[in-house]
Amino acid sequence: MTKQVQQLDRVIIRFAGDSGDGMQLTGDRFTAGTAEFGNDLSTLPNFPAEIRAPAGTLPGVSSFQLHFADHDILTPGDAPNVLVAMNPAALKANLGDLPRGADIIANTDEFTKRNLQKVGYDGNPLEDDTLGEWRVHAVPLTSLTVRALEGFDLSKKDAERSKNMFALGLLSWLYHRPTEATISFLEQKFAKKPDIAKANIAAFQAGWNYGETTESFSVSYEVKPAKLPPGVYRNISGNQALAYGLIAASVQSKLPLFLGSYPITPASDILHELSKHKRFGIRTFQAEDEIAGVGAALGAAFGGALGVTTTSGPGVALKAETVGLAVTTELPLIVVDVQRAGPSTGMPTKTEQTDLLMAMFGRNGESPLPIVAPMSPSDCFDAAIEAARIAVKYRTPVMLLSDGYLANGSEPWKLPEISELPDISVAYTTEPNAEDGTFLPFKRDTETLARPWAIPGTAGLEHRIGGIEKADGTGNISYDPNNHDRMVRVRQAKIDGVDVPDLQVDDPDGEAKVLVLGWGSTYGPIAAAVRRIRKSGGKVAQAHLRHLNPLPANTGEILKSYDKVLLPEINLGQLALLLRARFLVDIISYNRVRGLPFKAEELAGVIQDVIDGD
């Protein structure tokens, strides 16, 4: 049977099922095939924090959304064109996001009376008019998988576990995805269990063959590769990019990298990734708690290493005292905060931008430090190098604010040329620096105000260090009021003087009256919304902050040059608060704290309202 092939410019697919259905693996493998094919892409994994919520219930639904296209895209998409629902809970949890006319591929085997009742369905929505607005493809994924694996020595329960691979095969056929990489992946993943590997491969191929032969799908779809700038690309998540950025920073600074970390969602993958790269001289230490992790990292910095600690919001609270110690001892330290929904334990697997004020002020005393925020998963690589540059140049802890959306999301990344990476090397102090031949540990560089970095054990450079206030220059313990005032002001002046590039504004014709400002992971949705407004004839400018402390020198000038400034944040207005206080500009805040990234359509509506004066 010859089937029609329809060309599309983009598709948004969401795989959804129970936490045990393997939706994250399915989405990840479909993404890998899409990246191999050459589409531009963006992903949004969404899963519960519970290790195993009750099977078939709404709290246990796990999903993976992938947006891929033949052109440049910026977000995982607002609404799926296709929902793969492995059970009634997956259908009910995601149905509200589906636009009219979208495709639903439903696993009919799981739509039993018991499973329907678990999520409040009185009848079977696949058999009544509940889904009349959508195109429903009822496929018995579970039983088809079991039938495909009848020749394997597997129990029925074990065979059913491969239904996600059957679904992956079907969707791979439907959208012309490459299959070789997935087969190779399964062979490697189950190398020690070859029978399981063969069974999963058989299920995957059976799904492909089902799509090829069934009358349920008369059309398949093709999305051509995107025309991206020339180069070598790979798909990368934010946590992977951040880990690689730290490795690159270690190489470019010529410093050994030490990570002291305690596992915490959603930052743990940075520890996992760095632990694989010992060949670069990377040392990773999984500490017994958050305080031990940052203490070890600061100790490594004292010993001459590039010290890093990774965590999320609750961990930043625990690390606060030691970060303050890094401020007063003036040692380089990178603190990576992969923000998640709070307060307290909050929603560990959901995203927010709610730690900005904690990064700014969450330590006792006047305790300033630079803050850097990446804007996309791949940008985490460059942001990590920038954080390291500032830390070693100015001898200061630096807070890097990523978040759960960036950490787990992925996109194509053009591998940089090694020659393009900045040289951030720094020299240790090896000789006395005072006129009398002694060593002054707090004698400052006249340009950066950084103090010397003297490695313990260097002859003649012995010095006192600790958390008690130090005398300017000598570093001796001092309770002198004037000295304390001077040291507080010098530490602040050092941070205020960090060299950061000017804020760049995207205002094509210079006629916009409204500026949309953002920071961190809001870049993609904001930029996509701005595109929509401009496409419809509206005039709007966009700017995005990477450096949140200190702010670019021209920030105030730019804010005051527009009639209105709109600032969307996934918090209740933290950056808006800082900008209003600093520049006396009446920032228009738009805030949603749902644990999810903004949708481009949503922001486009808000921007249009601001332009119209509503």
C-alpha positions as CSV (number, residue, x, y, z in Angstrom):
1,M,0.0,0.0,0.0
2,T,1.5,3.3,-1.1
3,K,0.9,6.0,1.5
4,Q,0.9,9.8,1.0
5,V,3.8,11.8,2.4
6,Q,2.9,15.3,3.6
7,Q,5.5,18.0,4.0
8,L,5.4,20.0,7.3
9,D,7.6,22.9,8.4
10,R,7.4,22.0,12.1
11,V,5.8,19.5,14.5
12,I,5.2,19.4,18.3
13,I,4.9,16.0,19.8
14,R,4.2,15.1,23.4
15,F,4.8,11.6,24.8
16,A,2.8,11.0,28.0
17,G,2.2,8.1,30.2
18,D,2.7,6.6,33.6
19,S,6.1,7.2,35.4
20,G,6.9,3.6,34.6
21,D,6.1,3.8,30.9
22,G,9.5,5.1,29.9
23,M,8.3,8.3,28.3
24,Q,11.5,10.2,29.1
25,L,13.6,7.5,27.4
26,T,11.2,7.5,24.4
27,G,11.3,11.3,24.1
28,D,15.1,11.3,24.4
29,R,15.5,8.7,21.7
30,F,13.1,10.4,19.3
31,T,15.0,13.6,20.0
32,A,18.3,11.9,19.2
33,G,17.0,10.7,15.9
34,T,15.6,14.2,15.1
35,A,19.0,15.8,15.9
36,E,20.7,13.3,13.7
37,F,18.3,14.1,10.9
38,G,19.3,17.8,11.1
39,N,16.1,19.5,12.4
40,D,16.3,22.4,14.8
41,L,14.7,21.3,18.0
42,S,13.8,22.2,21.6
43,T,12.5,19.9,24.3
44,L,10.6,20.0,27.5
45,P,10.7,17.0,29.8
46,N,8.0,17.1,32.5
47,F,7.9,14.5,35.2
48,P,6.8,14.1,38.8
49,A,9.2,14.3,41.8
50,E,7.9,11.1,43.4
51,I,10.0,8.1,42.6
52,R,6.8,6.1,41.9
53,A,3.5,7.8,42.2
54,P,0.5,5.4,42.2
55,A,0.2,3.8,38.7
56,G,-2.5,5.2,36.5
57,T,-3.1,8.3,38.5
58,L,-2.8,12.0,37.5
59,P,0.1,12.7,39.9
60,G,2.1,9.9,38.3
61,V,1.9,11.2,34.7
62,S,5.3,11.8,33.0
63,S,5.6,13.6,29.7
64,F,8.2,14.7,27.2
65,Q,7.5,17.4,24.6
66,L,9.6,17.9,21.5
67,H,9.3,20.7,19.0
68,F,11.3,20.2,15.8
69,A,11.3,22.2,12.6
70,D,13.0,23.0,9.3
71,H,13.8,26.5,10.5
72,D,15.2,28.2,13.6
73,I,12.9,27.7,16.6
74,L,13.2,29.0,20.2
75,T,10.8,27.1,22.4
76,P,9.5,23.5,23.0
77,G,6.2,24.9,21.6
78,D,3.0,26.0,23.1
79,A,0.6,23.3,22.2
80,P,1.3,19.7,20.9
81,N,0.2,18.7,17.4
82,V,0.4,15.1,18.5
83,L,-0.2,13.5,21.9
84,V,0.8,9.9,22.5
85,A,-1.3,8.9,25.5
86,M,-0.3,5.6,27.1
87,N,-3.2,5.5,29.5
88,P,-6.3,7.5,30.6
89,A,-4.4,9.6,33.1
90,A,-2.0,10.7,30.4
91,L,-4.9,11.7,28.2
92,K,-6.7,13.6,30.9
93,A,-3.6,15.4,32.2
94,N,-2.7,16.7,28.8
95,L,-5.9,17.1,26.9
96,G,-6.3,20.7,27.9
97,D,-3.1,21.7,26.1
98,L,-4.2,20.2,22.7
99,P,-5.5,22.5,20.0
100,R,-8.6,21.5,18.1
101,G,-7.7,19.1,15.3
102,A,-4.6,17.7,16.9
103,D,-3.8,14.0,16.7
104,I,-4.2,11.7,19.7
105,I,-2.5,8.3,19.6
106,A,-4.1,6.4,22.5
107,N,-3.1,3.0,23.9
108,T,-6.5,1.3,24.0
109,D,-5.3,-1.6,26.1
110,E,-4.9,0.7,29.1
111,F,-8.4,2.3,28.8
112,T,-9.9,-0.3,31.2
113,K,-12.8,0.4,33.5
114,R,-10.5,0.5,36.5
115,N,-8.0,2.9,34.9
116,L,-10.8,5.1,33.7
117,Q,-12.3,5.4,37.1
118,K,-8.9,6.2,38.7
119,V,-8.9,9.6,36.9
120,G,-12.7,10.3,37.0
121,Y,-13.9,9.2,33.6
122,D,-17.4,7.8,33.8
123,G,-17.2,6.3,30.3
124,N,-14.5,5.6,27.8
125,P,-13.6,8.8,26.0
126,L,-12.3,6.8,23.0
127,E,-15.8,5.4,22.5
128,D,-18.0,8.5,23.0
129,D,-17.9,12.0,21.6
130,T,-15.6,13.4,24.3
131,L,-12.7,13.6,21.8
132,G,-14.8,14.8,18.9
133,E,-12.6,17.9,18.4
134,W,-9.5,15.8,17.8
135,R,-8.3,13.1,15.4
136,V,-8.1,10.0,17.5
137,H,-5.9,7.0,16.5
138,A,-6.9,4.1,18.8
139,V,-3.9,1.7,18.8
140,P,-3.6,-1.4,21.1
141,L,0.1,-0.6,21.8
142,T,0.5,-3.1,24.7
143,S,-1.1,-6.1,23.0
144,L,0.7,-5.4,19.7
145,T,4.0,-5.3,21.6
146,V,3.3,-8.6,23.4
147,R,2.3,-10.2,20.1
148,A,5.5,-9.0,18.5
149,L,7.6,-10.5,21.3
150,E,5.9,-13.9,21.4
151,G,9.1,-15.6,20.1
152,F,11.2,-14.3,23.0
153,D,11.6,-16.0,26.4
154,L,9.8,-13.2,28.3
155,S,6.9,-13.1,30.6
156,K,3.9,-11.1,29.5
157,K,4.7,-8.4,32.1
158,D,8.3,-8.1,30.8
159,A,7.1,-8.0,27.2
160,E,4.6,-5.2,28.1
161,R,7.5,-3.0,29.3
162,S,8.7,-2.6,25.7
163,K,5.5,-0.9,24.6
164,N,7.3,2.5,24.7
165,M,9.7,1.2,22.1
166,F,6.8,0.1,19.9
167,A,5.4,3.6,20.3
168,L,8.8,5.1,19.4
169,G,9.0,2.9,16.3
170,L,5.5,4.0,15.2
171,L,6.3,7.7,15.6
172,S,9.7,7.2,13.9
173,W,7.9,5.8,10.9
174,L,5.2,8.5,11.0
175,Y,7.8,11.3,10.9
176,H,10.6,9.6,8.9
177,R,13.1,9.6,11.7
178,P,16.4,7.6,11.4
179,T,16.4,4.2,13.1
180,E,20.0,3.2,13.2
181,A,21.0,5.3,16.2
182,T,18.1,3.9,18.3
183,I,19.0,0.3,17.5
184,S,22.7,1.0,18.3
185,F,21.6,2.7,21.6
186,L,19.5,-0.3,22.6
187,E,22.4,-2.7,21.8
188,Q,24.7,-0.7,24.0
189,K,22.3,0.0,26.8
190,F,21.5,-3.7,27.2
191,A,24.9,-5.1,26.2
192,K,24.9,-7.3,29.3
193,K,21.4,-8.5,28.6
194,P,21.4,-9.3,24.9
195,D,17.9,-11.0,25.0
196,I,16.4,-7.8,26.4
197,A,18.2,-5.7,23.8
198,K,16.8,-7.9,21.0
199,A,13.3,-7.8,22.4
200,N,13.4,-3.9,22.6
201,I,14.7,-3.7,19.1
202,A,12.0,-6.1,17.9
203,A,9.4,-4.0,19.5
204,F,10.8,-0.8,18.0
205,Q,10.9,-2.4,14.5
206,A,7.4,-3.8,15.0
207,G,6.1,-0.3,15.7
208,W,7.7,0.9,12.5
209,N,6.2,-1.9,10.5
210,Y,2.8,-1.3,12.0
211,G,2.8,2.2,10.8
212,E,3.9,1.0,7.4
213,T,1.1,-1.5,7.0
214,T,-1.9,-0.4,9.1
215,E,-4.8,1.5,7.6
216,S,-5.0,3.7,10.8
217,F,-2.3,6.0,9.4
218,S,-2.8,6.7,5.7
219,V,-0.4,9.7,5.7
220,S,3.2,10.1,7.0
221,Y,4.9,13.4,7.5
222,E,8.3,14.8,6.6
223,V,10.0,17.8,8.2
224,K,13.1,18.7,6.2
225,P,16.4,19.5,8.0
226,A,16.9,23.1,9.2
227,K,19.3,25.4,7.4
228,L,21.6,26.1,10.3
229,P,25.0,28.0,10.1
230,P,27.8,25.6,8.9
231,G,29.5,23.7,11.6
232,V,29.5,20.5,13.7
233,Y,26.3,20.2,15.8
234,R,25.1,17.9,18.6
235,N,22.0,17.9,20.7
236,I,22.8,19.0,24.3
237,S,20.9,19.6,27.5
238,G,21.6,22.5,29.8
239,N,23.2,20.4,32.5
240,Q,25.5,18.7,29.9
241,A,26.4,22.1,28.4
242,L,27.2,23.5,31.9
243,A,29.4,20.5,32.8
244,Y,31.3,20.9,29.5
245,G,31.6,24.6,30.1
246,L,33.2,24.0,33.5
247,I,35.7,21.5,31.8
248,A,36.5,24.1,29.2
249,A,36.9,26.8,31.9
250,S,39.4,24.5,33.7
251,V,41.4,24.0,30.5
252,Q,41.3,27.7,29.6
253,S,42.2,28.8,33.1
254,K,44.9,26.1,33.4
255,L,43.5,25.3,36.8
256,P,42.4,21.8,38.0
257,L,38.6,21.6,38.4
258,F,37.2,20.4,41.7
259,L,33.5,19.8,42.2
260,G,32.1,19.4,45.7
261,S,28.5,18.6,45.5
262,Y,25.5,16.9,47.2
263,P,22.9,15.3,44.8
264,I,19.8,17.4,44.4
265,T,17.2,17.7,41.7
266,P,17.6,19.2,39.1
267,A,21.3,19.8,39.4
268,S,22.6,16.2,40.0
269,D,23.3,15.5,36.3
270,I,26.2,18.0,36.4
271,L,27.9,15.9,39.1
272,H,27.1,12.7,37.1
273,E,28.5,14.2,33.9
274,L,31.7,15.7,35.4
275,S,32.5,12.4,37.1
276,K,32.9,10.8,33.7
277,H,35.8,13.1,32.7
278,K,38.7,12.3,35.0
279,R,41.0,12.3,32.0
280,F,40.8,16.1,32.1
281,G,42.0,16.1,35.7
282,I,38.5,16.7,37.0
283,R,37.9,15.7,40.6
284,T,34.4,15.2,41.8
285,F,33.4,14.7,45.4
286,Q,29.9,13.6,46.4
287,A,29.6,15.1,49.9
288,E,27.5,13.9,52.7
289,D,25.5,17.2,52.7
290,E,25.3,20.6,51.1
291,I,27.5,22.3,53.6
292,A,30.3,19.7,53.2
293,G,30.1,20.1,49.4
294,V,30.6,23.8,49.4
295,G,33.2,23.6,52.2
296,A,35.3,21.2,50.1
297,A,34.9,23.4,47.0
298,L,36.1,26.4,48.9
299,G,39.0,24.4,50.4
300,A,40.0,23.4,46.9
301,A,39.9,27.0,45.8
302,F,42.2,27.9,48.8
303,G,44.5,25.2,47.5
304,G,44.6,26.6,44.0
305,A,41.9,24.8,42.1
306,L,38.8,26.0,40.2
307,G,36.3,25.3,43.0
308,V,32.7,24.5,42.0
309,T,29.6,23.5,43.9
310,T,26.3,22.6,42.4
311,T,22.9,22.7,44.0
312,S,19.3,24.0,43.8
313,G,17.4,26.5,46.0
314,P,17.2,24.6,49.3
315,G,21.0,23.8,49.0
316,V,21.8,27.5,48.4
317,A,20.2,28.3,51.7
318,L,22.4,25.7,53.4
319,K,25.6,26.9,51.6
320,A,25.0,30.6,52.5
321,E,27.5,30.8,55.4
322,T,30.3,29.2,53.4
323,V,29.6,31.4,50.4
324,G,29.9,34.4,52.7
325,L,33.2,33.0,53.9
326,A,34.3,32.9,50.2
327,V,33.3,36.6,49.9
328,T,35.4,37.6,52.9
329,T,38.4,35.4,52.2
330,E,38.1,36.6,48.5
331,L,38.6,33.3,46.9
332,P,37.3,32.2,43.5
333,L,34.3,29.9,43.8
334,I,31.5,29.0,41.3
335,V,28.1,28.3,42.9
336,V,25.7,26.7,40.4
337,D,22.1,27.1,41.4
338,V,19.8,25.1,39.1
339,Q,16.6,26.8,40.3
340,R,13.4,24.8,41.0
341,A,10.0,25.6,42.4
342,G,9.9,26.4,46.1
343,P,9.7,27.4,48.9
344,S,11.3,24.7,50.9
345,T,11.3,21.4,48.9
346,G,8.5,22.9,46.7
347,M,8.1,21.1,43.4
348,P,11.6,19.6,42.8
349,T,11.1,18.7,39.1
350,K,9.5,22.0,38.1
351,T,11.1,25.2,37.0
352,E,11.2,28.8,38.5
353,Q,13.3,32.0,38.6
354,T,12.7,32.5,42.3
355,D,16.2,32.5,43.7
356,L,17.4,35.9,42.3
357,L,16.9,37.8,45.5
358,M,18.5,35.0,47.5
359,A,21.5,35.1,45.2
360,M,21.7,38.9,45.7
361,F,21.1,39.1,49.4
362,G,20.9,35.7,50.9
363,R,23.9,35.9,53.2
364,N,24.6,37.8,56.4
365,G,26.4,41.1,56.3
366,E,27.3,43.1,53.2
367,S,28.2,40.1,51.1
368,P,28.1,41.0,47.4
369,L,28.9,38.6,44.5
370,P,28.5,38.5,40.7
371,I,25.5,36.8,39.2
372,V,25.4,35.2,35.7
373,A,22.3,33.6,34.1
374,P,22.3,31.5,30.9
375,M,19.4,32.0,28.5
376,S,19.2,28.6,26.8
377,P,20.4,25.0,27.3
378,S,23.4,25.5,25.0
379,D,24.2,28.9,26.4
380,C,24.9,27.2,29.7
381,F,28.3,26.3,28.2
382,D,29.3,29.9,27.6
383,A,27.8,31.1,30.9
384,A,29.9,28.6,32.8
385,I,33.1,29.9,31.2
386,E,32.0,33.5,31.9
387,A,31.3,32.6,35.6
388,A,34.8,31.1,35.8
389,R,36.4,34.1,34.2
390,I,34.9,36.5,36.7
391,A,35.7,34.2,39.6
392,V,39.4,33.8,38.9
393,K,40.0,37.4,37.7
394,Y,38.3,39.1,40.6
395,R,38.9,36.5,43.3
396,T,35.2,36.2,44.2
397,P,32.5,33.6,44.4
398,V,30.1,33.8,41.5
399,M,26.5,32.6,41.4
400,L,25.4,31.0,38.2
401,L,21.6,30.9,38.0
402,S,20.3,28.1,35.7
403,D,16.9,26.5,36.2
404,G,15.1,23.2,35.7
405,Y,13.8,24.1,32.3
406,L,17.3,24.8,31.0
407,A,18.8,21.9,32.8
408,N,16.6,19.2,31.4
409,G,15.7,20.8,28.1
410,S,17.9,20.3,25.0
411,E,18.6,21.9,21.7
412,P,21.2,21.7,18.9
413,W,24.6,23.2,19.9
414,K,27.2,24.3,17.4
415,L,30.5,23.1,18.8
416,P,32.9,26.1,19.2
417,E,36.4,26.2,17.8
418,I,38.9,25.8,20.6
419,S,40.7,28.9,19.3
420,E,37.5,30.9,19.9
421,L,37.4,30.2,23.6
422,P,38.7,33.0,25.9
423,D,42.0,32.7,27.6
424,I,41.1,33.0,31.3
425,S,44.4,31.8,32.7
426,V,45.6,33.3,36.0
427,A,48.9,33.3,37.7
428,Y,49.4,32.4,41.4
429,T,51.4,34.8,43.5
430,T,54.8,33.3,44.2
431,E,56.9,36.2,45.6
432,P,56.5,38.7,48.5
433,N,54.7,41.8,47.4
434,A,55.5,44.4,50.1
435,E,58.4,46.8,49.9
436,D,59.9,45.4,53.1
437,G,60.0,41.9,51.5
438,T,57.0,40.6,53.4
439,F,53.7,39.3,52.0
440,L,50.5,41.3,52.1
441,P,47.6,38.8,51.4
442,F,45.1,41.6,50.9
443,K,47.2,44.0,48.8
444,R,45.0,44.6,45.8
445,D,45.4,44.8,42.0
446,T,44.8,48.4,41.1
447,E,42.6,47.5,38.2
448,T,40.4,44.7,39.5
449,L,40.8,45.1,43.3
450,A,41.5,41.4,43.4
451,R,43.9,40.2,46.2
452,P,46.8,37.8,45.5
453,W,46.1,34.1,45.2
454,A,48.9,32.5,47.2
455,I,48.8,28.7,47.3
456,P,49.4,27.2,50.8
457,G,52.9,25.9,51.2
458,T,54.5,28.6,49.1
459,A,57.7,29.7,51.0
460,G,57.5,33.2,52.4
461,L,53.8,33.7,51.6
462,E,52.4,32.3,54.8
463,H,49.3,34.3,55.8
464,R,46.3,34.2,58.1
465,I,42.8,33.5,56.6
466,G,39.4,33.0,58.0
467,G,35.9,34.5,58.5
468,I,36.8,37.2,61.1
469,E,37.3,40.6,59.6
470,K,40.7,41.3,58.3
471,A,43.0,44.4,58.4
472,D,43.4,46.0,55.0
473,G,46.6,44.7,53.4
474,T,48.0,42.5,56.1
475,G,44.9,40.3,56.6
476,N,45.4,40.3,60.4
477,I,42.3,40.1,62.5
478,S,40.8,43.6,63.0
479,Y,37.9,45.0,64.9
480,D,38.7,48.5,64.0
481,P,35.4,50.3,62.9
482,N,37.0,52.3,60.2
483,N,38.9,49.3,58.8
484,H,35.6,47.3,58.6
485,D,33.9,50.2,56.8
486,R,36.7,50.3,54.3
487,M,36.8,46.6,53.7
488,V,33.1,46.4,53.2
489,R,33.3,49.2,50.6
490,V,36.3,47.7,48.9
491,R,34.6,44.3,48.5
492,Q,31.5,46.0,47.1
493,A,33.6,48.2,44.8
494,K,35.3,45.1,43.4
495,I,32.0,43.6,42.4
496,D,30.7,46.9,41.0
497,G,33.8,47.0,38.9
498,V,33.5,43.6,37.2
499,D,33.8,44.1,33.5
500,V,30.6,43.0,31.8
501,P,29.5,43.8,28.2
502,D,26.9,46.4,27.5
503,L,23.3,45.4,27.2
504,Q,22.3,44.8,23.5
505,V,18.9,45.8,22.2
506,D,17.2,44.1,19.3
507,D,15.1,47.0,17.8
508,P,15.2,46.6,14.0
509,D,14.0,50.0,12.9
510,G,14.5,51.9,16.1
511,E,10.9,53.0,16.2
512,A,9.6,50.7,19.0
513,K,8.1,52.4,22.1
514,V,7.9,49.2,24.1
515,L,10.9,47.2,25.3
516,V,10.5,43.6,26.5
517,L,13.3,42.8,28.9
518,G,14.1,39.3,30.2
519,W,16.7,37.2,32.0
520,G,17.6,33.6,32.2
521,S,15.4,30.9,30.6
522,T,12.6,33.4,29.5
523,Y,14.7,34.3,26.5
524,G,13.1,31.7,24.1
525,P,9.5,32.4,24.9
526,I,10.1,36.2,24.8
527,A,12.0,36.1,21.5
528,A,9.3,33.8,20.0
529,A,6.6,36.2,21.2
530,V,8.4,39.2,19.8
531,R,8.7,37.4,16.4
532,R,4.9,37.0,16.4
533,I,4.3,40.7,17.2
534,R,6.7,41.8,14.5
535,K,5.2,39.4,12.0
536,S,1.8,40.9,12.5
537,G,3.2,44.5,12.0
538,G,3.8,45.5,15.6
539,K,6.9,47.3,16.7
540,V,8.6,46.0,19.8
541,A,12.2,45.9,21.1
542,Q,13.9,43.1,23.0
543,A,16.8,42.9,25.4
544,H,18.1,40.1,27.6
545,L,20.3,40.3,30.7
546,R,23.0,37.7,31.3
547,H,24.8,39.7,34.0
548,L,22.4,40.4,36.9
549,N,25.1,41.7,39.3
550,P,26.7,44.0,38.4
551,L,24.3,45.1,35.7
552,P,25.7,46.3,32.4
553,A,26.7,50.0,32.6
554,N,24.1,51.1,30.0
555,T,21.1,49.3,31.6
556,G,19.6,52.5,33.1
557,E,20.1,54.4,29.9
558,I,18.3,51.7,27.8
559,L,15.4,51.4,30.3
560,K,14.7,55.1,30.2
561,S,14.9,55.3,26.4
562,Y,11.6,53.4,26.0
563,D,8.1,54.6,26.9
564,K,7.3,51.2,28.5
565,V,9.4,48.3,29.7
566,L,7.7,44.9,30.1
567,L,9.5,42.3,32.2
568,P,8.2,38.7,32.3
569,E,9.6,36.6,35.1
570,I,8.8,33.2,36.5
571,N,8.6,34.7,40.0
572,L,6.6,37.6,41.6
573,G,8.7,40.3,40.2
574,Q,12.2,40.0,41.7
575,L,14.3,41.6,39.0
576,A,11.6,44.2,38.5
577,L,12.0,45.1,42.2
578,L,15.7,45.6,41.8
579,L,15.4,47.7,38.6
580,R,12.7,49.9,40.0
581,A,14.8,50.6,43.1
582,R,18.0,51.2,41.1
583,F,16.8,53.2,38.1
584,L,13.4,54.6,39.2
585,V,11.8,53.2,36.1
586,D,8.2,52.0,36.3
587,I,8.8,48.4,35.1
588,I,5.6,46.6,34.0
589,S,5.8,43.1,35.5
590,Y,4.2,40.0,34.1
591,N,4.6,37.1,36.5
592,R,3.5,33.5,36.4
593,V,4.7,30.9,38.9
594,R,3.3,27.6,37.7
595,G,6.5,25.5,37.6
596,L,6.4,25.7,33.8
597,P,8.1,28.0,31.2
598,F,6.1,30.8,29.6
599,K,4.2,30.1,26.3
600,A,5.0,32.3,23.4
601,E,1.4,32.9,22.5
602,E,0.7,34.0,26.1
603,L,3.5,36.5,26.1
604,A,2.6,37.8,22.6
605,G,-0.8,38.6,24.0
606,V,0.7,40.5,26.9
607,I,3.1,42.4,24.7
608,Q,0.3,43.4,22.4
609,D,-1.8,44.6,25.4
610,V,1.2,46.8,26.5
611,I,1.6,48.2,23.0
612,D,-2.1,49.0,22.9
613,G,-2.0,50.6,26.3
614,D,-4.3,48.1,28.0
